[in-house]
Amino acid sequence: MTDAPSARYENLRLLYRRVRRPAFLGTLRRTTPISRSFGYDRGEPIDRYYIERFLEANADAVTGRVLEVKGPEYTRAYGHDVTESAVLDIDRTNEQATIYADLASADAIESNSFDCVILTQTLQLIYDVPAAVRHAHRILKPGGALLVTVPVVSRVIAVPGRFLDYWRFTEHSCQRLFSEHFEDDDIAISIYGNVLSCIGFLTGLASQELTRRELQHVDSDFCLLVGVRAQK
């Protein structure tokens, strides 16, 4: 756990960066972003703000045997009565991973084995998305929950040789995609964001640079992120 003085120092360092390079969205005319790292170098990325709001709203599902991609951070933050925290990754250099597999071809993972699967900002990096959703459904126990977030708007992220960025999603594509394996009544779609938060995220602003009112306003025509809770 990060100690309090270190956390305060990091917050002050990020605040200094925001003050040193302020952004005035009303007059923003530039062809390069303020940050190329999603705003991590200025604070909390805007998409992470929405991901955390989605997981907070669905924290009741993060229980029992939980599988998360890349690391167990969200399981630790939102889980309760967790009996096992497993981590899935295709990257064998990830020492936090307990299962190495491509979710689109994850036949080695036992069916009906997890109470909750957390997939945040992952499906856009998998070319065969329908196969990944099929396997996610298969490995869930009956009554288990799949918690997914996907980007509507985002910069392209790609690490050649490890993963590439293939897709963007909408509320309607998510409904159709997940209804191929889950009953419509067992799918809950949430949307987050608006034109301002989309501009801010693409530019590389941190969530701290927008007000809560600005972040929480939802415009379905200009949403930034979609959250999906699908119950088996």
C-alpha positions in Angstrom: 0.0 0.0 0.0 1.3 3.5 -0.9 2.1 5.5 2.3 0.3 8.8 2.8 3.4 11.1 2.3 4.2 9.4 -1.0 0.6 9.8 -2.2 0.6 13.5 -1.2 3.8 14.0 -3.1 2.5 12.3 -6.2 -0.7 14.4 -6.1 1.3 17.6 -5.8 3.5 16.5 -8.6 0.5 15.9 -10.9 -1.1 19.2 -9.8 2.1 21.0 -10.7 2.0 19.5 -14.2 -1.6 20.6 -14.7 -0.8 24.1 -13.5 2.4 24.3 -15.6 0.5 23.2 -18.8 -3.1 24.4 -18.3 -5.7 23.6 -20.9 -8.5 26.0 -21.9 -11.0 23.8 -23.8 -13.1 26.7 -25.0 -10.2 28.0 -27.1 -8.4 24.7 -27.7 -6.9 24.6 -31.2 -4.0 22.2 -31.5 -3.0 19.2 -33.6 -1.1 17.5 -30.8 -2.4 16.2 -27.5 -1.5 17.7 -24.2 -0.8 14.2 -23.0 0.0 11.0 -25.0 -0.5 8.8 -21.9 -4.3 9.2 -21.5 -3.6 11.9 -18.9 -1.8 9.6 -16.4 1.0 12.2 -16.3 -1.6 14.9 -15.1 -3.8 12.8 -12.8 -6.5 10.2 -13.2 -7.5 9.5 -16.9 -11.1 10.4 -17.6 -12.0 7.0 -18.8 -10.8 5.5 -15.5 -13.1 7.9 -13.6 -16.1 6.3 -15.5 -14.8 2.8 -15.1 -14.6 3.2 -11.4 -18.2 4.6 -11.3 -19.4 1.6 -13.2 -17.6 -0.9 -10.9 -18.8 1.0 -7.8 -22.4 0.6 -9.1 -21.9 -3.1 -9.6 -19.6 -4.0 -6.7 -22.2 -6.5 -5.4 -21.2 -8.8 -8.3 -17.5 -8.8 -7.4 -17.5 -11.8 -5.0 -16.5 -15.4 -4.8 -14.1 -16.6 -7.5 -13.2 -13.5 -9.5 -11.2 -13.3 -12.7 -9.7 -10.0 -13.8 -7.5 -9.1 -16.8 -3.9 -7.9 -16.4 -4.0 -7.2 -12.6 -6.2 -7.7 -9.5 -6.6 -4.0 -8.7 -10.3 -3.7 -9.2 -11.0 -7.0 -7.5 -9.2 -5.7 -4.4 -10.9 -2.3 -4.6 -14.5 -3.4 -5.1 -14.6 -7.1 -4.1 -16.2 -8.6 -1.0 -16.1 -12.1 0.2 -13.6 -13.0 -2.6 -12.5 -16.6 -2.2 -10.0 -16.4 -5.2 -8.6 -13.6 -7.2 -7.3 -14.8 -10.5 -5.6 -12.8 -13.2 -5.8 -13.4 -16.9 -3.2 -12.2 -19.4 -1.8 -13.2 -22.8 1.6 -11.7 -21.8 3.7 -14.3 -20.0 6.0 -11.6 -18.6 3.2 -10.4 -16.4 4.1 -11.9 -13.0 0.7 -11.0 -11.6 -1.1 -13.3 -14.0 -2.3 -16.7 -12.8 -3.7 -17.8 -16.1 -2.0 -17.2 -19.4 -4.4 -17.4 -22.3 -6.1 -15.4 -25.2 -9.7 -15.0 -24.1 -10.7 -15.5 -27.8 -9.3 -19.1 -27.6 -9.4 -19.8 -23.9 -10.5 -23.5 -24.1 -8.1 -24.4 -21.3 -10.1 -22.4 -18.8 -12.7 -24.6 -17.1 -16.4 -23.9 -17.8 -18.7 -22.7 -15.1 -15.7 -21.8 -12.9 -15.9 -18.1 -11.9 -18.5 -16.1 -10.1 -17.4 -12.8 -11.6 -15.3 -11.8 -14.7 -14.0 -8.2 -14.9 -13.0 -7.1 -18.4 -12.2 -3.4 -18.4 -11.0 -1.8 -21.7 -10.0 -5.2 -23.1 -12.3 -6.2 -25.9 -11.1 -3.5 -28.2 -7.7 -5.3 -28.2 -9.1 -8.7 -29.2 -9.8 -9.1 -32.9 -12.4 -12.0 -32.5 -14.7 -10.2 -30.1 -17.6 -12.7 -30.4 -15.3 -15.5 -29.5 -14.0 -13.6 -26.4 -17.6 -13.0 -25.2 -18.5 -16.6 -25.8 -15.6 -17.8 -23.7 -16.4 -15.2 -21.0 -20.0 -16.5 -20.8 -18.7 -20.2 -20.8 -16.4 -19.7 -17.9 -19.0 -18.0 -15.7 -20.8 -20.0 -13.1 -24.6 -20.0 -13.5 -25.7 -16.8 -11.7 -22.3 -15.3 -12.2 -21.7 -11.8 -13.6 -19.6 -10.4 -16.4 -18.6 -6.8 -15.9 -17.3 -5.1 -19.1 -16.3 -1.6 -20.1 -15.4 -0.7 -23.7 -14.4 2.5 -25.4 -16.7 4.6 -27.6 -14.0 7.2 -28.0 -10.3 6.7 -27.3 -6.8 7.3 -28.7 -5.3 4.3 -30.4 -3.2 2.1 -28.2 -0.9 -0.5 -29.7 2.2 -2.3 -28.7 3.5 -4.3 -31.8 4.3 -7.8 -30.9 2.0 -7.7 -27.8 -1.4 -6.3 -28.7 -3.1 -4.1 -31.2 -6.2 -1.9 -31.0 -9.0 -3.1 -33.3 -12.4 -1.8 -32.3 -14.7 0.9 -30.8 -18.2 0.1 -29.5 -21.7 1.7 -29.1 -24.5 1.0 -26.7 -26.4 -0.8 -29.5 -23.5 -2.9 -30.7 -22.9 -4.0 -27.0 -26.6 -5.0 -26.6 -26.5 -7.1 -29.8 -23.1 -8.6 -29.1 -23.9 -9.8 -25.5 -27.5 -10.9 -26.4 -26.0 -13.7 -28.5 -25.0 -15.4 -25.2 -27.0 -13.7 -22.4 -30.8 -13.2 -22.1 -31.8 -9.6 -22.9 -33.3 -9.2 -19.4 -29.9 -10.2 -17.9 -28.0 -7.5 -19.7 -27.7 -4.0 -18.2 -26.0 -1.3 -20.3 -24.7 1.9 -18.9 -23.2 4.8 -20.8 -20.9 7.5 -19.6 -19.6 10.8 -20.8 -20.4 13.8 -23.1 -18.7 15.9 -25.7 -16.6 17.8 -23.2 -15.3 14.6 -21.5 -14.6 13.1 -24.9 -12.6 16.1 -26.0 -10.8 16.2 -22.7 -9.9 12.5 -22.9 -8.6 12.6 -26.4 -6.6 15.7 -25.5 -5.1 14.0 -22.5 -6.7 15.9 -19.7 -7.1 14.3 -16.3 -10.4 13.9 -14.6 -9.3 16.4 -12.0 -9.4 19.1 -14.7 -13.2 18.8 -15.2 -15.8 19.4 -12.6 -18.0 16.6 -11.2 -21.0 18.1 -13.0 -19.1 18.1 -16.3 -18.0 14.5 -15.8 -21.4 13.2 -14.7 -23.4 14.7 -17.5 -24.4 12.0 -20.0 -25.1 12.6 -23.6 -26.0 9.4 -25.5 -24.9 11.0 -28.8 -21.4 11.7 -27.5 -20.7 9.1 -24.9 -17.1 8.1 -24.1 -17.5 4.7 -22.6 -20.1 1.8 -22.3 -20.4 -0.4 -19.3 -22.1 -3.8 -19.6 -23.2 -6.1 -16.7 -24.3 -9.5 -18.1 -25.6 -12.2 -15.7 -25.5 -15.8 -16.7 
